């Protein structure tokens, strides 16, 4: 089962981190950004950058998260870059999380599920292990993803408590039964994952829970004992290891922490390796190792 395999990779590498390949053009070093004004070449430059990042971190992290919006913005060439990036990460033994946050009514959700979970030639599912989805349309918009995940041994991360500053405008509203909206969604995600738990007790239907809201994360961890968390907000968004410790359970189990800009752009804040063409990748590796050290200083050894 995909969540079991991800957990085993985290334990093997003693690293519950995920590198976000949310690669914006302005993140590229000057020596790579050689065709800035030509969109078709820009996608190639981004793929070259992603290749170097993947090569620098694949042996120390278990997963990458590829945010599709950065590739959609470049049109057809960008989506080719998205597919090539996912394939290259998969080739290097990394788990691939497609950060697409798809959501729609049932019939349309089925098509999204085919696109991102289908293993047929020409579909992204050949390279993708897990997908972020938006569950706030309700169960008919999620059921196609859950069913397809079971059929293809994939996993989901459903938005529950997001890391953005305005998330509380809706997610923290109180319902008539006393729960907040995010607590209600957390309870619902637990239900959607019933009967889909692996040997470590976690369902293939996980949750996105932002590290920037530690008190909410603490509440959700208690309400969602069988949900594996994808945890954004570390680093550039302001969260640190101490803030996200409540997202995890005994033995440092139950989650994976994403960092995007903090790793991709590490070279912009460092003088190290300044005379190397591969400086961005070398600094990314340093940042990934520092992130691992920071998390383990709080979580301790990760074990089942």
Buried (B, 14 or more C-beta within 10 A) or exposed (E): BBBBBBBBBBBEBBBBBBBBBBBBBEBBBEEBBEEEEEBEBBBBBBBBBBBBBBBBBBEBBBBBBBBBEBBEEBEEBBBBBBBBBBBBBBEBEBBBBBBBBBBBEBEEBBEBBBBBBBBEEEBBBBBBBBBBBBBBBEEEBBBBBBBBBBEBBBBBBBBBBBBEEEBBEEBBEEEEEEBBBBBBBBBBBBEBBEEBBBEBBBBBBBBBBBBBBBEBBEBBBEBBEBBBBBBBBBBBBEBBBEBBBBBBBEBBBBBBBBBBBBBBBBBEEBEEBEEEEBBBBBBBBBBBBBBBEBBBEBBEEBEE
